[in-house]
Amino acid sequence: WASLFTAETKEDQKQYIKSCNSHLNEPVREGEIVLLPTTEPKTPEDKKLLDEWLEQAKIASKELGKLLDEEVDTLNRHFELFSYQLEERIKSDGLPSDYYAQVATGVGTTSALVEQNLKNIQGVLLEINDLYASQVAMASRTGGVNYGTFVSERAGLFKKLDGSFA
């Protein structure tokens, strides 16, 4: 927190900002929503807006907290792709009726999509590894690699891997 505030930041402002960010994971994960209100809300509309932001931030932090660091990194690297997939799912399945359910669905669906894509990618990478290991084992027994079969199988696996990113 020290790096966030200047010497001129009043103690009550620091405490208010910290109280608005009690939802953050420790350590803060990339993609979490950090709220930096400059003052407390003055009107009921401002209070309602801040409450909505707080709710969205809590949901995002909760869902991001369920992911492994590698999954968070992948989510941030491929956010546009996952966002597009989420939009397509909403088009086909429709939105939930409640605003907060929509936010939770967005974050939760994105989290589930990331998890499934990572499992697909991991599975294909393991298949590629097994292919290389079997070829190395065969080469040590027979004195060579069957390059035709190897290249063909490897190409199929790389195509499968590309499909995991599409």
C-alpha positions as CSV (number, residue, x, y, z in Angstrom):
1,W,0.0,0.0,0.0
2,A,2.9,2.4,0.7
3,S,3.8,2.7,-2.9
4,L,0.2,3.6,-3.8
5,F,-0.1,6.7,-1.6
6,T,1.8,10.0,-1.6
7,A,3.0,11.9,1.4
8,E,0.0,14.2,0.9
9,T,-2.5,11.4,1.1
10,K,-4.5,11.9,4.4
11,E,-4.8,8.9,6.8
12,D,-8.6,8.8,6.5
13,Q,-8.3,8.7,2.7
14,K,-5.8,5.8,3.0
15,Q,-8.2,3.9,5.3
16,Y,-11.2,4.5,3.1
17,I,-9.3,3.2,0.0
18,K,-8.1,0.1,1.9
19,S,-11.7,-0.5,3.2
20,C,-12.9,-0.4,-0.4
21,N,-10.4,-3.1,-1.4
22,S,-10.8,-5.7,1.4
23,H,-11.8,-8.1,-1.4
24,L,-8.3,-8.3,-2.9
25,N,-6.4,-11.6,-2.8
26,E,-3.0,-11.7,-1.1
27,P,-1.0,-11.1,-3.2
28,V,-3.2,-9.1,-5.6
29,R,-3.7,-11.1,-8.8
30,E,-3.5,-9.6,-12.2
31,G,-7.0,-8.8,-13.4
32,E,-8.4,-8.0,-10.0
33,I,-10.4,-4.7,-9.7
34,V,-8.7,-2.2,-7.4
35,L,-11.0,0.6,-6.4
36,L,-9.5,4.1,-5.8
37,P,-12.3,6.4,-4.8
38,T,-11.1,10.0,-4.2
39,T,-13.9,10.7,-1.7
40,E,-16.8,8.9,-0.1
41,P,-20.0,9.0,-2.1
42,K,-22.2,12.0,-1.5
43,T,-25.4,11.1,-3.1
44,P,-27.5,7.9,-3.1
45,E,-26.7,7.4,-6.8
46,D,-23.0,7.6,-6.1
47,K,-23.4,5.2,-3.2
48,K,-25.3,2.8,-5.4
49,L,-22.6,3.0,-8.1
50,L,-19.8,2.4,-5.6
51,D,-21.7,-0.6,-4.2
52,E,-22.1,-2.1,-7.7
53,W,-18.4,-1.7,-8.3
54,L,-17.6,-3.3,-5.0
55,E,-19.8,-6.2,-5.8
56,Q,-18.2,-6.7,-9.2
57,A,-14.7,-6.4,-7.7
58,K,-15.6,-9.0,-5.0
59,I,-16.9,-11.5,-7.6
60,A,-13.8,-11.0,-9.8
61,S,-11.4,-11.5,-6.9
62,K,-13.3,-14.6,-5.7
63,E,-13.2,-16.2,-9.1
64,L,-9.6,-15.2,-9.9
65,G,-8.6,-16.6,-6.5
66,K,-9.8,-20.1,-7.7
67,L,-7.3,-20.1,-10.5
68,L,-3.7,-21.2,-10.5
69,D,-1.1,-18.5,-11.3
70,E,-0.6,-20.1,-14.7
71,E,-4.3,-20.0,-15.4
72,V,-4.4,-16.3,-14.5
73,D,-1.5,-15.6,-16.8
74,T,-3.2,-17.4,-19.6
75,L,-6.5,-15.6,-18.9
76,N,-4.8,-12.2,-19.2
77,R,-2.8,-13.2,-22.3
78,H,-5.9,-14.4,-24.1
79,F,-8.5,-12.2,-22.6
80,E,-10.0,-11.1,-25.9
81,L,-10.4,-14.7,-27.0
82,F,-12.2,-15.7,-23.8
83,S,-14.3,-12.6,-23.9
84,Y,-15.4,-13.4,-27.4
85,Q,-16.2,-17.0,-26.3
86,L,-18.2,-15.6,-23.4
87,E,-20.2,-13.3,-25.8
88,E,-21.0,-16.2,-28.1
89,R,-22.2,-18.3,-25.1
90,I,-24.4,-15.5,-24.0
91,K,-25.8,-15.1,-27.5
92,S,-26.7,-18.8,-27.7
93,D,-27.8,-19.4,-24.0
94,G,-29.0,-15.9,-23.1
95,L,-28.2,-13.8,-20.1
96,P,-29.3,-14.6,-16.5
97,S,-32.1,-12.2,-15.4
98,D,-30.2,-10.6,-12.4
99,Y,-27.4,-8.1,-12.9
100,Y,-25.2,-9.7,-10.3
101,A,-25.8,-13.1,-11.8
102,Q,-24.7,-11.7,-15.1
103,V,-21.4,-10.5,-13.6
104,A,-20.9,-13.8,-11.8
105,T,-21.7,-15.7,-15.0
106,G,-19.2,-13.6,-16.9
107,V,-16.4,-14.1,-14.5
108,G,-17.3,-17.7,-13.7
109,T,-17.8,-18.7,-17.3
110,T,-14.5,-17.1,-18.2
111,S,-12.9,-19.0,-15.4
112,A,-14.4,-22.3,-16.6
113,L,-13.4,-21.6,-20.2
114,V,-9.8,-20.9,-19.1
115,E,-9.7,-24.1,-17.0
116,Q,-11.1,-26.2,-19.9
117,N,-8.7,-24.7,-22.5
118,L,-5.7,-25.2,-20.2
119,K,-6.7,-28.8,-19.7
120,N,-7.0,-29.3,-23.5
121,I,-3.6,-27.6,-24.0
122,Q,-2.0,-29.7,-21.3
123,G,-3.4,-32.9,-22.7
124,V,-2.1,-32.2,-26.2
125,L,1.3,-31.2,-24.8
126,L,1.5,-34.5,-22.9
127,E,0.6,-36.3,-26.1
128,I,3.5,-34.4,-27.9
129,N,5.8,-35.3,-25.1
130,D,4.8,-39.0,-25.3
131,L,5.3,-39.0,-29.0
132,Y,8.9,-37.6,-28.6
133,A,9.6,-40.0,-25.8
134,S,8.4,-43.0,-27.8
135,Q,10.5,-41.9,-30.9
136,V,13.6,-41.5,-28.7
137,A,13.1,-44.9,-27.2
138,M,12.5,-46.5,-30.6
139,A,15.6,-44.7,-32.0
140,S,17.8,-46.1,-29.2
141,R,16.5,-49.7,-30.0
142,T,16.5,-49.6,-33.8
143,G,19.2,-47.0,-34.4
144,G,16.9,-44.5,-36.1
145,V,13.6,-42.6,-36.1
146,N,10.8,-43.3,-38.5
147,Y,10.6,-39.6,-39.7
148,G,7.6,-40.1,-41.9
149,T,5.4,-41.4,-39.1
150,F,6.9,-39.1,-36.6
151,V,6.4,-35.9,-38.7
152,S,2.8,-37.0,-39.6
153,E,1.8,-37.7,-36.0
154,R,3.5,-34.5,-34.8
155,A,1.7,-32.4,-37.4
156,G,-1.6,-33.9,-36.3
157,L,-0.9,-33.0,-32.6
158,F,0.2,-29.5,-33.5
159,K,-3.0,-29.0,-35.4
160,K,-4.9,-30.3,-32.4
161,L,-2.9,-27.8,-30.2
162,D,-3.8,-25.0,-32.6
163,G,-7.5,-26.0,-32.1
164,S,-7.1,-25.5,-28.4
165,F,-6.2,-21.8,-29.0
166,A,-9.0,-21.2,-31.5
